[in-house]
Amino acid sequence: MPAGKGRYRPCSSLGVDDLDVTKRNLLGRAVKLLGKDELAKRLNIPTSLFDDWVRGDATMPDGKLMELARTMDKLSREQK
């Protein structure tokens, strides 16, 4: 299947808005698992910044996205 024609698109075809929505969705899922305060603590950020990211008032840096991925990976390993 050609790139961009299937369900998943390569990262390079994602627009900035799409990426921000994806980040916010991931944050929302993580909050359901850990709670906002615990997640902010694990990402080493103030909860006010976390709220800004979820609302879309600020953009989550890619470095924090990687920290979020590592946090979720670690959590999944702890639950086994």
C-alpha positions as CSV (number, residue, x, y, z in Angstrom):
1,M,0.0,0.0,0.0
2,P,1.5,3.4,-0.9
3,A,2.5,5.7,1.9
4,G,-0.3,7.8,3.1
5,K,-3.0,5.6,1.6
6,G,-3.6,3.3,4.5
7,R,-4.7,3.8,8.0
8,Y,-1.4,5.0,9.2
9,R,0.6,7.9,7.6
10,P,4.3,8.4,7.9
11,C,5.2,11.0,10.5
12,S,6.5,13.4,7.8
13,S,2.9,13.6,6.4
14,L,1.4,14.6,9.7
15,G,0.7,18.3,10.0
16,V,1.5,20.2,13.1
17,D,-2.1,20.2,14.2
18,D,-2.3,16.5,13.8
19,L,0.8,15.9,15.9
20,D,-0.5,18.2,18.7
21,V,-3.8,16.4,18.8
22,T,-2.0,13.1,19.0
23,K,0.2,14.3,21.8
24,R,-2.9,15.6,23.7
25,N,-4.7,12.2,23.1
26,L,-1.6,10.4,24.6
27,L,-1.6,12.7,27.6
28,G,-5.3,12.1,28.1
29,R,-4.7,8.3,28.1
30,A,-1.8,8.6,30.4
31,V,-3.8,10.7,32.9
32,K,-6.4,7.9,33.0
33,L,-3.7,5.4,34.0
34,L,-1.6,7.5,36.4
35,G,-3.6,10.7,37.4
36,K,-2.5,14.2,36.4
37,D,-0.4,14.9,39.5
38,E,1.6,11.7,39.3
39,L,2.1,12.1,35.5
40,A,3.3,15.7,35.9
41,K,5.7,14.5,38.7
42,R,7.1,11.7,36.4
43,L,7.6,14.2,33.6
44,N,9.1,16.7,36.0
45,I,6.8,19.5,35.0
46,P,4.3,21.7,37.0
47,T,0.7,20.6,36.7
48,S,-0.2,24.0,35.3
49,L,2.0,23.3,32.3
50,F,0.5,19.9,31.9
51,D,-3.0,21.5,31.9
52,D,-1.7,23.9,29.1
53,W,-0.6,21.0,27.0
54,V,-3.9,19.2,27.4
55,R,-5.9,22.3,26.5
56,G,-3.7,23.0,23.6
57,D,-2.6,26.3,25.0
58,A,1.1,25.2,24.9
59,T,2.9,22.7,22.7
60,M,4.4,19.6,24.3
61,P,8.1,19.4,23.3
62,D,9.2,16.3,21.5
63,G,11.6,15.5,24.3
64,K,8.7,15.4,26.8
65,L,6.9,13.1,24.3
66,M,9.8,10.7,24.5
67,E,9.7,10.9,28.4
68,L,6.0,10.2,28.2
69,A,6.6,7.2,26.0
70,R,9.3,5.9,28.4
71,T,7.0,6.5,31.4
72,M,4.2,4.5,29.7
73,D,6.5,1.7,28.8
74,K,7.8,1.5,32.3
75,L,4.3,1.5,33.6
76,S,3.3,-1.3,31.3
77,R,6.2,-3.4,32.5
78,E,5.3,-2.8,36.2
79,Q,1.8,-4.0,35.6
80,K,2.8,-7.4,34.2
